Amino acid sequence: MKTILFTFILVCLGISFSSYAGGAKNKTPQDTSAQEKNYAEGEVLVKFKPKTAKRYILALKQELKIKEETYTESIELYHWKGDFDTDSAIKKLKKSPHVLYAEPNFKVKIQQDN
């Protein structure tokens, strides 16, 4: 019974979050073209599979022509910047068998109470 309840709660949270995150889907194409992207263009966050050889990471860096790199060792996450199209770079990175995940560097806004 606890497992069913827990699963139900997770499903409800998932639905709530997807509704919240996807709230802008009902906008017209004109609205979305005028709106700025919700991520930093020319930036990606990349996590490689455990024990990925450095040569594979370097090859991807060269292919994307990375100009700046930040590495967070505690979570083994690369933050790459360059003159690339973020969407194209993510598609390319996700095709690599060495990449665990690749995501844009999303912009976050903190809501302040008045």
C-alpha distance (Angstrom), angle and dihedral (degrees) to the residues before:
residue distance angle dihedral
M1 . . .
K2 3.81 . .
T3 3.81 90.1 .
I4 3.81 91.9 53.0
L5 3.79 91.8 48.0
F6 3.80 91.7 47.7
T7 3.82 91.3 49.1
F8 3.81 90.4 48.5
I9 3.80 91.3 52.0
L10 3.82 91.6 49.2
V11 3.80 91.5 50.0
C12 3.81 91.5 49.1
L13 3.79 91.3 49.1
G14 3.79 90.5 48.6
I15 3.80 91.6 51.5
S16 3.79 91.7 46.7
F17 3.79 92.6 49.0
S18 3.81 94.4 45.8
S19 3.80 89.8 49.9
Y20 3.80 90.2 49.9
A21 3.80 95.2 43.9
G22 3.79 93.6 44.0
G23 3.78 95.9 46.1
A24 3.79 92.5 115.7
K25 3.82 93.6 59.6
N26 3.80 93.7 94.0
K27 3.80 93.8 62.2
T28 3.77 120.7 110.6
P29 3.81 120.7 -110.6
Q30 3.80 88.8 -105.2
D31 3.80 90.6 57.7
T32 3.80 94.0 50.4
S33 3.82 94.6 46.6
A34 3.79 91.1 54.1
Q35 3.77 92.0 46.6
E36 3.80 119.1 84.2
K37 3.80 120.7 -119.6
N38 3.78 116.6 -90.3
Y39 3.81 91.8 -130.5
A40 3.79 138.0 56.8
E41 3.81 110.7 -92.7
G42 3.80 114.2 -129.3
E43 3.81 93.6 26.1
V44 3.81 133.1 102.0
L45 3.78 135.6 176.3
V46 3.80 112.7 -141.5
K47 3.78 132.9 -173.0
F48 3.78 118.6 -172.2
K49 3.77 127.3 -151.2
P50 3.82 114.7 -94.9
K51 3.81 115.8 -79.4
T52 3.82 94.4 14.2
A53 3.79 108.6 166.6
K54 3.80 115.1 -113.0
R55 3.82 90.6 -124.6
Y56 3.83 90.6 67.4
I57 3.79 91.7 49.9
L58 3.82 91.6 48.0
A59 3.82 91.5 48.4
L60 3.81 91.1 54.7
K61 3.81 90.8 46.0
Q62 3.80 90.4 53.3
E63 3.80 92.8 45.7
L64 3.81 91.8 53.2
K65 3.83 92.1 39.2
I66 3.79 93.5 -127.6
K67 3.81 112.0 -156.7
E68 3.79 100.0 -177.5
E69 3.80 132.9 24.4
T70 3.78 133.7 -171.4
Y71 3.78 119.2 -174.1
T72 3.80 122.8 -162.5
E73 3.78 103.7 -158.6
S74 3.81 97.7 -168.7
I75 3.81 91.5 63.7
E76 3.84 97.1 21.7
L77 3.80 92.3 -124.5
Y78 3.80 126.9 153.1
H79 3.80 121.4 -151.0
W80 3.79 108.1 -161.5
K81 3.80 127.4 -170.3
G82 3.78 128.2 -170.4
D83 3.79 147.1 126.2
F84 3.80 94.0 -76.7
D85 3.78 134.6 117.0
T86 3.80 104.6 -100.7
D87 3.82 95.6 -143.9
S88 3.82 93.0 49.9
A89 3.81 92.0 46.1
I90 3.80 91.7 51.9
K91 3.81 91.8 49.8
K92 3.80 89.8 50.9
L93 3.81 93.3 47.0
K94 3.81 93.1 48.1
K95 3.81 89.5 56.1
S96 3.81 90.4 60.5
P97 3.80 114.0 97.4
H98 3.82 88.3 -144.0
V99 3.81 97.5 59.3
L100 3.79 117.3 92.6
Y101 3.81 91.9 -172.2
A102 3.80 140.8 -19.5
E103 3.79 122.2 -163.0
P104 3.79 138.2 168.0
N105 3.78 118.3 -101.2
F106 3.81 96.3 -104.3
K107 3.78 120.5 -147.9
V108 3.79 113.9 -123.0
K109 3.78 126.2 -157.6
I110 3.76 122.5 -163.7
Q111 3.77 115.4 -140.7
Q112 3.77 112.4 -134.7
D113 3.78 123.9 -152.0
N114 3.78 114.6 -128.0
